[in-house]
């Protein structure tokens, strides 16, 4: 979805009357998916892996078809004024389709979590108990202009025995339709019900609203996108939600930091891909090294085209450094809570590690934070006290990603504290149930 779509989701959800016809259609899709999921849950690992390999082969074979649909979406979005960061997320050309297909193959190689015994023991009366991993059921996804998510969700859901109902947004509608058509063709060819992976895109924003109302039909809802979209779903959904977070991501440069490490880490975290949730948005630097380190860090960022929003101390240091072409602005209070998703970076000088941690606690979205330091005690303090899903040490925040973590793909990056936190792979797409084996025992 574009930003405009986010606003529509919000307005459609707050106090709006659900369209009865659309609600009925969405519930029917979800119920069909649930029926198909019951059959999928009985498929063995070999059959699921063969299905995923076939999907990957089909994506490769028909990559031009997906890329052609994506080109039309890209043209329309450019003409509508979509910003560069979102356009980068929307792009799903042949190389990116190939990368997505490879991700599907990777998911096929991963251990199947279904049936895994989490724990088990015998009661004194001989009753044998086992806690086993089972699928969540029907997973609903509401996401923005991210066509790779269509592939990621399909592969992860199928391997973990789940069905998926997707709302991928207007901006990527052609791309998602082409991709989903290929996936559903392969499902049918391999004897699985195509209802396992379905979309409500044809119903527009009313489809998203209906998904949020479909408690009892959809088991869990996962929003993935900007803060507006995520909060609209969290606030208004009657279906249980796994909250994936916007990324107001911080890097803290400690007084013990190695400048030679700091510069490439900060550049990578901010500039490698600006429109993603694990890109750095704020730089905090200890006052003891700010005068020495900030000019070099700022110069590297300016050369990369980054606009700096600096607090008073940082503004003075950077401004007096005489950096040619510097786009330097005075930070406002709003800056500290803004996820830019652009070549912009908030910069603040802090007096201590405690102040850095307090600032992160006040303004972070709980996604990813990083410390650059050589002092072991500072590293331990930071990693133990910072309450985010992922904490990096002397490394780029860009590593927070399901593929990088070895999950093959990810459903999203959860910033909540229940069930799943951080990148969500196969295990995070399961729940558990208890099975008790008895020999006629009765409770007395």
C-alpha positions as CSV (number, residue, x, y, z in Angstrom):
1,X,0.0,0.0,0.0
2,X,1.0,3.6,-0.5
3,X,0.7,6.2,2.2
4,X,-2.7,7.0,0.7
5,X,-3.7,3.3,1.2
6,X,-2.6,3.5,4.8
7,X,-5.0,6.4,5.4
8,X,-7.8,4.5,3.7
9,X,-7.2,1.5,5.9
10,X,-7.4,3.8,9.0
11,X,-10.6,5.6,7.9
12,X,-12.2,2.4,6.8
13,X,-11.6,0.8,10.1
14,X,-12.5,3.5,12.6
15,X,-16.2,3.5,13.1
16,X,-17.0,2.3,9.6
17,X,-19.8,-0.1,8.8
18,X,-18.5,-3.3,7.3
19,X,-19.8,-4.0,3.8
20,X,-21.9,-7.1,4.4
21,X,-21.3,-8.5,0.9
22,X,-17.6,-8.0,1.1
23,X,-17.5,-9.4,4.7
24,X,-19.3,-12.5,3.5
25,X,-17.0,-13.0,0.6
26,X,-13.9,-12.5,2.7
27,X,-15.2,-15.0,5.4
28,X,-16.0,-17.5,2.6
29,X,-12.4,-17.2,1.4
30,X,-11.1,-17.7,4.9
31,X,-13.3,-20.7,5.5
32,X,-12.2,-22.3,2.2
33,X,-8.6,-21.6,3.3
34,X,-9.3,-23.3,6.7
35,X,-10.7,-26.4,5.0
36,X,-7.7,-26.6,2.7
37,X,-5.4,-26.0,5.6
38,X,-6.8,-29.1,7.4
39,X,-5.6,-31.2,4.5
40,X,-2.3,-29.4,4.2
41,X,-1.6,-30.0,7.9
42,X,-1.6,-33.8,7.2
43,X,1.0,-33.5,4.4
44,X,4.4,-34.8,5.2
45,X,7.5,-32.8,5.0
46,X,8.7,-34.3,1.7
47,X,5.5,-33.4,0.0
48,X,5.7,-29.8,1.2
49,X,9.3,-29.5,0.2
50,X,8.5,-30.8,-3.3
51,X,5.7,-28.2,-3.5
52,X,8.0,-25.4,-2.5
53,X,10.7,-26.4,-5.0
54,X,8.1,-26.5,-7.7
55,X,6.9,-23.0,-6.8
56,X,10.5,-21.7,-6.9
57,X,11.0,-23.3,-10.4
58,X,7.7,-21.7,-11.6
59,X,8.7,-18.3,-10.3
60,X,12.0,-18.5,-12.2
61,X,10.3,-19.8,-15.4
62,X,7.7,-17.0,-15.3
63,X,9.8,-14.2,-13.9
64,X,9.3,-12.1,-17.0
65,X,5.5,-12.3,-16.5
66,X,5.9,-11.0,-12.9
67,X,8.4,-8.3,-13.9
68,X,6.1,-7.1,-16.7
69,X,3.2,-6.7,-14.2
70,X,5.6,-5.0,-11.8
71,X,6.7,-2.5,-14.4
72,X,3.1,-1.3,-14.9
73,X,2.8,-0.9,-11.1
74,X,6.0,1.0,-10.9
75,X,5.0,3.4,-13.7
76,X,1.7,4.1,-12.0
77,X,3.3,4.7,-8.6
78,X,6.0,7.0,-10.0
79,X,3.3,9.1,-11.7
80,X,1.3,9.2,-8.4
81,X,4.4,10.6,-6.7
82,X,5.5,7.6,-4.6
83,X,8.8,8.4,-2.9
84,X,12.1,6.7,-3.7
85,X,12.2,4.5,-0.6
86,X,8.7,3.0,-1.3
87,X,9.5,2.6,-5.0
88,X,12.5,0.6,-4.0
89,X,10.3,-1.7,-1.9
90,X,7.8,-2.0,-4.8
91,X,10.4,-3.0,-7.4
92,X,10.1,-6.7,-8.2
93,X,12.1,-7.2,-11.4
94,X,13.7,-10.4,-12.7
95,X,16.7,-10.4,-10.3
96,X,14.5,-9.8,-7.3
97,X,12.1,-12.5,-8.4
98,X,15.1,-14.9,-8.7
99,X,16.2,-13.9,-5.2
100,X,12.7,-14.6,-3.9
101,X,12.6,-18.0,-5.7
102,X,15.9,-18.8,-4.0
103,X,14.4,-17.9,-0.7
104,X,11.6,-20.4,-1.3
105,X,14.2,-23.1,-2.0
106,X,15.9,-22.2,1.2
107,X,12.7,-22.6,3.2
108,X,12.3,-26.0,1.7
109,X,15.7,-27.1,3.2
110,X,14.8,-25.9,6.7
111,X,13.6,-28.3,9.4
112,X,9.8,-28.7,9.5
113,X,8.6,-27.5,12.9
114,X,5.2,-29.2,12.7
115,X,5.0,-32.2,15.1
116,X,8.1,-31.2,17.0
117,X,7.8,-32.1,20.7
118,X,8.5,-29.0,22.7
119,X,8.5,-30.9,26.0
120,X,7.0,-34.0,27.5
121,X,6.9,-35.9,30.8
122,X,4.9,-38.5,32.7
123,X,2.6,-37.7,35.6
124,X,2.8,-39.8,38.8
125,X,-0.3,-41.6,37.7
126,X,1.3,-42.7,34.5
127,X,-0.4,-40.2,32.2
128,X,2.2,-39.3,29.5
129,X,2.0,-35.6,28.3
130,X,3.5,-34.1,25.2
131,X,3.4,-30.5,24.0
132,X,3.7,-30.5,20.2
133,X,4.0,-27.7,17.6
134,X,1.0,-27.3,15.3
135,X,0.1,-24.7,12.7
136,X,-1.6,-21.4,13.6
137,X,-4.3,-22.0,11.0
138,X,-5.4,-19.2,8.7
139,X,-2.9,-16.3,8.7
140,X,-4.1,-12.9,7.4
141,X,-1.5,-10.5,6.0
142,X,-2.2,-6.8,5.4
143,X,0.9,-5.2,3.8
144,X,2.0,-2.3,1.7
145,X,3.9,-2.1,-1.7
146,X,6.1,-5.1,-0.9
147,X,5.5,-7.8,-3.5
148,X,8.3,-10.0,-2.2
149,X,6.1,-10.5,0.9
150,X,3.6,-12.4,-1.3
151,X,6.3,-15.0,-2.0
152,X,7.7,-15.0,1.5
153,X,4.4,-15.5,3.2
154,X,3.3,-18.2,0.8
155,X,6.4,-20.2,1.2
156,X,6.5,-19.9,5.0
157,X,2.8,-20.6,5.4
158,X,2.9,-23.7,3.2
159,X,6.0,-25.2,4.9
160,X,4.5,-24.6,8.4
161,X,1.1,-26.0,7.4
162,X,-0.8,-22.7,7.4
163,X,-3.1,-21.1,4.9
164,X,-2.8,-17.4,4.0
165,X,-5.3,-14.7,3.1
166,X,-3.5,-11.6,1.7
167,X,-4.3,-7.9,1.2
168,X,-1.3,-6.5,-0.6
169,X,-2.5,-3.1,-1.5
170,X,-3.3,-1.1,-4.6
171,X,0.3,-0.1,-5.5
172,X,1.4,-3.7,-6.1
173,X,-1.9,-5.2,-7.2
174,X,-0.7,-6.3,-10.7
175,X,2.5,-7.7,-9.3
176,X,0.8,-9.6,-6.5
177,X,-1.9,-10.9,-8.9
178,X,0.7,-12.3,-11.3
179,X,2.8,-13.8,-8.4
180,X,-0.2,-15.3,-6.7
181,X,-1.5,-16.8,-9.9
182,X,1.7,-18.7,-10.4
183,X,1.7,-20.0,-6.8
184,X,-2.0,-21.1,-7.1
185,X,-1.3,-22.9,-10.4
186,X,1.5,-24.9,-8.8
187,X,-0.7,-25.7,-5.8
188,X,-3.4,-27.1,-8.2
189,X,-0.8,-29.0,-10.2
190,X,0.4,-30.8,-7.1
191,X,-3.0,-31.8,-5.8
192,X,-3.4,-29.0,-3.2
193,X,-6.3,-26.6,-3.0
194,X,-5.4,-23.2,-4.4
195,X,-7.6,-21.7,-1.6
196,X,-4.5,-22.2,0.6
197,X,-3.1,-18.9,-0.6
198,X,-5.8,-16.4,-1.5
199,X,-6.2,-12.6,-1.8
200,X,-8.9,-10.0,-1.0
201,X,-7.3,-7.3,-3.2
202,X,-10.3,-7.3,-5.5
203,X,-12.3,-5.7,-2.6
204,X,-9.9,-2.9,-2.0
205,X,-9.9,-1.2,1.5
206,X,-13.2,-2.9,2.3
207,X,-11.4,-6.2,2.0
208,X,-8.8,-5.1,4.6
209,X,-11.6,-3.9,6.9
210,X,-13.4,-7.3,6.5
211,X,-10.2,-9.1,7.4
212,X,-10.0,-7.2,10.7
213,X,-13.6,-8.1,11.5
214,X,-13.3,-11.8,10.6
215,X,-12.7,-13.2,14.0
216,X,-13.4,-16.9,14.0
217,X,-12.6,-17.2,10.3
218,X,-9.0,-15.8,10.3
219,X,-6.9,-17.1,13.2
220,X,-4.2,-14.3,13.4
221,X,-3.6,-11.1,11.5
222,X,-0.2,-9.7,10.7
223,X,0.2,-6.1,9.4
224,X,3.4,-5.2,7.7
225,X,4.2,-1.7,6.6
226,X,4.4,1.9,7.9
227,X,3.4,3.0,11.4
228,X,0.0,4.3,10.2
229,X,-1.0,0.9,8.7
230,X,0.2,-1.1,11.6
231,X,-1.5,1.0,14.3
232,X,-4.7,1.1,12.3
233,X,-4.8,-2.7,12.3
234,X,-3.7,-3.0,16.0
235,X,-6.4,-0.5,17.1
236,X,-9.3,-1.8,15.1
237,X,-8.8,-5.6,14.5
238,X,-11.1,-8.0,16.2
239,X,-8.8,-10.8,15.0
240,X,-5.8,-11.4,17.2
241,X,-2.8,-9.4,15.8
242,X,0.9,-10.0,15.8
243,X,2.3,-6.5,15.7
244,X,5.2,-5.9,13.4
245,X,6.9,-2.7,14.1
246,X,7.9,0.4,12.3
247,X,11.6,0.9,12.6
248,X,12.7,4.0,14.5
249,X,16.2,2.4,14.7
250,X,19.1,3.9,16.7
251,X,22.9,3.6,16.6
252,X,24.8,4.6,19.7
253,X,28.5,5.6,19.3
254,X,30.0,5.1,22.7
255,X,33.1,7.0,24.0
256,X,35.0,3.7,23.5
257,X,34.0,3.3,19.9
258,X,36.5,2.7,17.1
259,X,35.9,5.4,14.5
260,X,37.2,3.1,11.7
261,X,34.3,0.7,12.5
262,X,31.7,3.3,13.2
263,X,31.7,5.1,9.8
264,X,31.1,2.0,7.6
265,X,28.5,0.6,10.0
266,X,26.6,3.9,10.1
267,X,26.8,4.3,6.3
268,X,25.6,0.8,5.7
269,X,22.8,1.0,8.2
270,X,21.5,4.3,6.8
271,X,22.1,4.2,3.1
272,X,22.2,0.6,1.8
273,X,18.4,0.6,1.5
274,X,16.6,3.6,3.0
275,X,13.0,2.4,2.6
276,X,13.2,-0.6,4.9
277,X,12.4,-1.0,8.6
278,X,15.9,-2.0,9.7
279,X,17.6,1.1,8.3
280,X,19.1,3.4,10.9
281,X,17.0,6.5,11.6
282,X,18.9,8.1,14.6
283,X,22.5,8.5,15.6
284,X,23.4,9.0,19.2
285,X,27.0,9.9,20.0
286,X,28.8,10.3,23.4
287,X,29.9,13.8,24.1
288,X,33.5,12.7,25.0
289,X,34.1,11.8,21.3
290,X,31.5,13.9,19.5
291,X,33.9,16.8,18.6
292,X,36.5,14.3,17.2
293,X,34.2,11.8,15.5
294,X,31.2,13.7,14.3
295,X,32.9,15.7,11.5
296,X,34.2,12.5,9.9
297,X,30.9,10.7,10.3
298,X,28.9,13.6,9.1
299,X,31.2,14.1,6.1
300,X,30.7,10.5,5.0
301,X,27.0,10.7,5.4
302,X,26.8,14.0,3.5
303,X,28.8,12.5,0.6
304,X,26.1,9.7,0.5
305,X,23.4,12.4,0.2
306,X,22.0,12.1,3.8
307,X,20.2,15.1,5.2
308,X,21.2,15.6,8.9
309,X,18.6,16.7,11.6
310,X,20.9,17.6,14.5
311,X,20.3,18.7,18.1
312,X,22.0,21.9,19.3
313,X,25.3,20.3,20.2
314,X,25.6,18.1,17.1
315,X,24.5,21.1,14.9
316,X,27.3,23.2,16.3
317,X,29.9,20.6,15.8
318,X,28.8,19.6,12.3
319,X,28.2,23.2,11.2
320,X,31.6,24.4,12.3
321,X,33.3,21.5,10.4
322,X,32.8,23.3,7.1
323,X,31.5,20.1,5.3
324,X,30.9,21.0,1.7
325,X,27.4,20.4,0.5
326,X,26.1,19.6,4.0
327,X,22.3,19.6,4.3
328,X,22.1,20.4,8.0
329,X,18.8,21.1,9.8
330,X,18.0,21.8,13.4
331,X,16.2,18.8,14.9
332,X,12.7,19.3,16.3
333,X,11.1,17.1,19.0
334,X,9.1,15.4,16.2
335,X,12.3,14.2,14.6
336,X,13.1,11.8,17.5
337,X,9.9,9.9,16.9
338,X,10.0,9.9,13.1
339,X,10.8,6.9,10.9
340,X,12.1,8.7,7.9
341,X,12.4,5.9,5.4
342,X,14.5,8.3,3.4
343,X,18.0,9.7,3.2
344,X,17.6,11.6,6.5
345,X,19.2,10.9,9.9
346,X,18.5,12.4,13.3
347,X,21.8,13.2,15.2
348,X,22.0,13.8,19.0
349,X,24.9,14.2,21.4
350,X,24.4,12.5,24.7
351,X,26.3,12.9,28.0
352,X,26.4,9.3,29.0
353,X,25.5,5.7,28.2
354,X,22.6,6.1,30.6
355,X,21.3,9.1,28.6
356,X,21.5,7.1,25.3
357,X,19.6,4.2,26.8
358,X,17.0,6.5,28.2
359,X,16.5,8.3,24.9
360,X,16.1,5.0,23.1
361,X,13.6,3.9,25.7
362,X,11.6,7.0,25.2
363,X,11.6,7.1,21.4
364,X,12.4,3.6,20.0
365,X,9.7,1.4,18.3
366,X,11.4,-1.6,19.8
367,X,12.8,-2.9,16.5
368,X,16.6,-2.8,16.4
369,X,19.3,-0.8,18.1
370,X,23.1,-1.0,17.8
371,X,26.0,0.0,19.9
372,X,29.5,0.8,18.6
373,X,31.9,0.3,21.4
374,X,35.1,-1.4,22.5
375,X,34.3,-1.3,26.3
376,X,32.9,-4.6,27.3
377,X,31.1,-3.2,30.3
378,X,29.4,-0.6,28.1
379,X,28.4,-3.3,25.6
380,X,26.9,-5.5,28.4
381,X,25.1,-2.6,29.9
382,X,23.6,-1.6,26.5
383,X,22.6,-5.2,25.5
384,X,21.0,-6.0,28.9
385,X,19.1,-2.7,29.3
386,X,17.9,-1.9,25.8
387,X,14.4,-3.4,25.4
388,X,14.2,-4.0,21.7
389,X,13.6,-7.1,19.6
390,X,17.1,-7.1,18.3
391,X,20.3,-5.5,19.7
392,X,23.4,-5.4,17.5
393,X,27.0,-4.9,18.8
394,X,29.5,-3.3,16.4
395,X,27.3,-4.3,13.4
396,X,24.8,-2.7,11.1
397,X,21.2,-2.7,11.9
398,X,20.5,-4.0,8.4
399,X,21.2,-7.5,9.6
400,X,17.8,-7.7,11.3
401,X,16.1,-9.8,8.6
402,X,14.7,-13.3,8.5
403,X,16.7,-14.3,5.5
404,X,19.9,-13.1,7.1
405,X,19.1,-14.9,10.3
406,X,18.8,-18.2,8.4
407,X,15.0,-18.4,8.2
408,X,14.9,-18.4,4.4
409,X,12.3,-15.6,4.6
410,X,10.2,-13.9,7.2
411,X,6.6,-13.2,7.9
412,X,7.7,-9.8,9.4
413,X,9.7,-8.5,12.4
414,X,7.6,-8.7,15.5
415,X,8.1,-5.9,18.1
416,X,5.6,-7.3,20.5
417,X,6.5,-9.5,23.5
418,X,4.0,-12.3,23.2
419,X,4.4,-15.5,21.1
420,X,7.0,-14.1,18.7
421,X,9.6,-11.3,18.9
422,X,12.1,-10.3,16.2
423,X,12.1,-11.9,12.7
424,X,9.4,-14.4,12.4
425,X,10.2,-17.6,10.6
426,X,8.7,-21.1,10.6
427,X,8.7,-21.7,14.3
428,X,7.1,-18.4,15.0
429,X,4.2,-19.5,12.7
430,X,3.3,-22.3,15.0
431,X,1.4,-22.7,18.2
432,X,1.3,-25.8,20.4
433,X,-1.2,-28.3,21.7
434,X,-1.0,-30.8,24.5
435,X,-1.6,-34.5,23.9
436,X,-2.1,-36.8,26.9
437,X,-1.6,-40.6,26.6
438,X,-3.4,-42.6,29.2
439,X,-4.2,-46.2,30.1
440,X,-7.6,-45.7,31.6
441,X,-6.7,-43.1,34.3
442,X,-9.4,-41.1,35.9
443,X,-9.0,-38.0,38.1
444,X,-10.0,-38.6,41.7
